[in-house]
């Protein structure tokens, strides 16, 4: 009943406030977009071959626009549950700043334009992967999985793991083992990252009837799953050093970071308190950025040394 009531309030307040540029920017989920931009950039930079600098920038903007389109469609569909969750009730649609129809239109327009732009700038394999990513996040995850299974974020995490594959394909026109390893790293990283937040926001998800793992299976099982995924992630992040993507230096740093992430997940498992869940969530963001930054720096140093030789 709470969701239906809030949905009615949302529709009743359409157009009550004048939307600002900041509201439309918020609709694109800029924090999520920043991760997509960075991992997409990493995929493009690590790929063999080169793009003209202008084409490189245009391609990256297309990938970012596709991510923003997914975010807009997600917020359009989730406006009912966003209205009853403390974490999301100030988003532009439930707050009454942007009408649902405006958000959907923006998401669809950005979707089409981003795919066409990437296809024309690079190749249609990359564009097809971007189209699939938008569809997977907006339809498979948002409309189907999110409200139907506690494994929503596990399966849905594939959408967030695809940007480096798209970036790699934009440069090379193909897919090889290297971008698939990058995909796997983000895919396995996503559940412990998001479940750490879900533990803290458990009441929010319960109120909105979203079957996140802590709501359905409880805190203990969620913490156990976080440990399992963290244990799987620790050796996976070192794989680039064994397939020629990165040096042993990256492998050492990634190993230390992976062990630290695993130890923090163990600490959360033992204590079960929000402080350690929040700490793990915050560190998980730094951890992923550090891994991909490490790959980029390692590759840049290799190029520099190869050029000097």
Secondary structure as UniProt FT lines:
FT   HELIX           2..12
FT   TURN            13..15
FT   HELIX           21..27
FT   HELIX           30..46
FT   HELIX           53..77
FT   HELIX           79..82
FT   TURN            83..84
FT   TURN            86..90
FT   TURN            92..96
FT   HELIX           100..121
FT   HELIX           124..135
FT   HELIX           136..145
FT   TURN            146..148
FT   TURN            150..151
FT   HELIX           152..161
FT   HELIX           163..172
FT   HELIX           177..200
FT   HELIX           202..207
FT   TURN            208..209
FT   HELIX           213..236
FT   TURN            237..238
FT   HELIX           239..242
FT   TURN            243..244
FT   HELIX           248..271
FT   HELIX           274..308
//
